[in-house]
């Protein structure tokens, strides 16, 4: 798959917050870091959630591409900070501001400062399927074994 141009719109400047440009941190990075577009620090208390603005909107050019917002590994492993919805989905027709539903799974409050990197955005191909209903599914060796039926 070749390079696809994705346009970003900066919304944070209207509230007086300067954030880094959306970019890949390294040549091999899969995700673009998303930063907190806050005027002041925000404390996320243990077991609580906060909807954090990124100050960005994105223009995904085609219906066969999806933006996926993932937690940052370091925040999750070191501080218990994840996304409340596990992975956020940005449809190609959504043009509003990107928000991150931050969840504190630790036992201590966590401070998010203006400009802190809070999540990462990855673009992937996405298929829309033709939905049809049937009374019979294609047989398989697993069949209807259910969740966990293949072992530990």
N, C-alpha and C positions, 0 to 999 in steps of 0.2 A: 504494500500500500504506500503510495507516494505522499508527499507533503500536502496537507490540506490547511488552508488558511482559516483560522478561527479569529473572529474579531471580538475584542473586549471593550467594554465601555466603562470608564472610570466614573463612579458615582460618589466616591468618598471626598473628592475635592470640594463638593458643595457644603460639606459639614466641617471643612477645615482640617481634614486628616490626610497626611501624605503617606502613602504606602509604596512599597517597592513595586516595580513593574511586574506583571505576570511573566514568569520565565522559568525555565528548567534550571535547577541549581547546578547540575552537572551534565556533561554530554550524554551520560547513560541514564539519566533520571527518567522515570516513567510518568511522574506526576509533576504538576505545577503547584507550588505552595500557595495556599490561600491565607491571607493575613486578616487579623481582626481590625475592622474599621470602627474603632471606638474613640470617643473623645477623652475618656478616662478609663482607668482600670475597672475591671469587672471581677468580682469574687464569685466563683462557682463553689457552693458548699457541698460537702459529701452527700452523695445520692441525689443531688439536684441536677437540673438541666437548665441551660440558657441558650437562647437563640441569638447567635452572634453574627452581625452583618459583615460582609467582606468588602463592601464598597465597589463591587464589580457586577456587571451584567455581561452575558456572553451571547454571541450570535453564532450558534452552531449551524453551518450552512446546509446540511442535508438531513433528511429523515432517517438515513441509515447510519448515523453516528449518534452516540449518546455520551454525555459527560457524566462521569462517576466521581463522587466526592468520598474519599476514604479518610480514615483517621491517620494521623502521623504516628509512625511506629514508636518514636522516642517518647512522645507524650503518653501513649498508651502503656508502654512498658515501665517507664520511670515514674509516672504521676497518676496513672489510672484514668487518664482523660481520653474519652472515646466520642464517637458520634452516637446520639440516641437512636438513630435509625440505621445503625451499622454502616450502610452505604447509601449516600444520597444520589438520587437519579435526576439528571438535568435533561429533559426532553429537548429536541431540536426546536420546538415551537415555543419554549419558555424564554422570555426575554427580560424578565424582572431581575431584581438584585438577588445574588446568591447569598444564602444564609447557611450557617452551620449550627446544627442542634447539638451543642456540646453537653456531654454528660460526665459528671465526676463520679467515678466508681471507687474512689479511694476513701480513706477515713479522715482526710485533712482538706481544708479549703484550698482551692487553687486560684491563683490570680492570673487573669488574662490581661495583659497590658496592650495599649494601642500599638498596632503593628506586629504583634506576636503572630508567628505562623501557627495556624490552628488546624489545618487540614490540607489535603492535597487533591488536585483535580486531574483525572485521567480521562482521555478520550478513547473510545473503543467503537468498533463496528457493531451495529445492532440490526438484527433482522426483525421485520414485521412479518408475521405468518398469516396464512389463510386458515381461519378457524373452521373446522367442520366437526360434526358430532357423529358418533358411531356407537353401535351396541357391542362391537368386538374390537379389541386391541391386538396388535401384532404379538404373537407369542414370543416369550423370551425364557432363557434358563432361570432367570430370577423370578419371573412371573409376579405374583402378588405377595412376595415374601415380606414386604414392608420395610420400614426404616430399620436399619441395623441388622438386616438379615444376611449381610455379607460378612459379618464378623465384627470384631472389636474396633 
